[in-house]
């Protein structure tokens, strides 16, 4: 059974701070990793994908991958109240691009 | 929205009745998926399709069937709905196909309540 673990939170940070979200996965053969943002009552929205070890930056978002430690993280710099949402970590499983999701971490950014 | 439309968006049905949810895409993507999302469980894969008439089971497929008779439509059927199938159902498509550098995009979701 492939597993993806996330701290459920909530993670509370003040506006302007760096939010750090973490994820671990069990399948050492996984190759593709994703972060989705989901606002309450809405569908998941892809914000970052990462495929190789190291950092990947896109605007205020940085994804970090360490395959040896089976660890993925998402950093959100200069956090804004509009970043308040649940962040889902997803790991690609089979050759048919199916995803295994963590249960999500709720982020609350206070003004 | 990646050209994905789910219908209906909301449905209330009675226990024991059949229910079909539809996912329609406009961009001829080969891979399509049905997930359900429940509090405390996150998103879980029900079934997926890798082509017309090519489907396979996911993690929580019991009580569900799917069909894909044309590229653009992927149907999820609950043959006899139960209260445990009350959930939010999301359809997704995968851009890029097999292997590396694929990304999944989700439809708006269908909120199903079985009473």
Interface residues (C-beta under 8 A of the other chain):
Chain A: X31 X32 X34 X42 X43 X44 X45 X46 X49 X51 X88 X90 X92 X95 X96 X97 X98 X99 X100 X101 X102 X103 X104
Chain B: X31 X33 X35 X40 X41 X42 X43 X44 X45 X48 X50 X56 X58 X59 X90 X92 X94 X96 X97 X98 X99 X100 X101 X102 X103 X104 X105 X106 X107 X108 X109
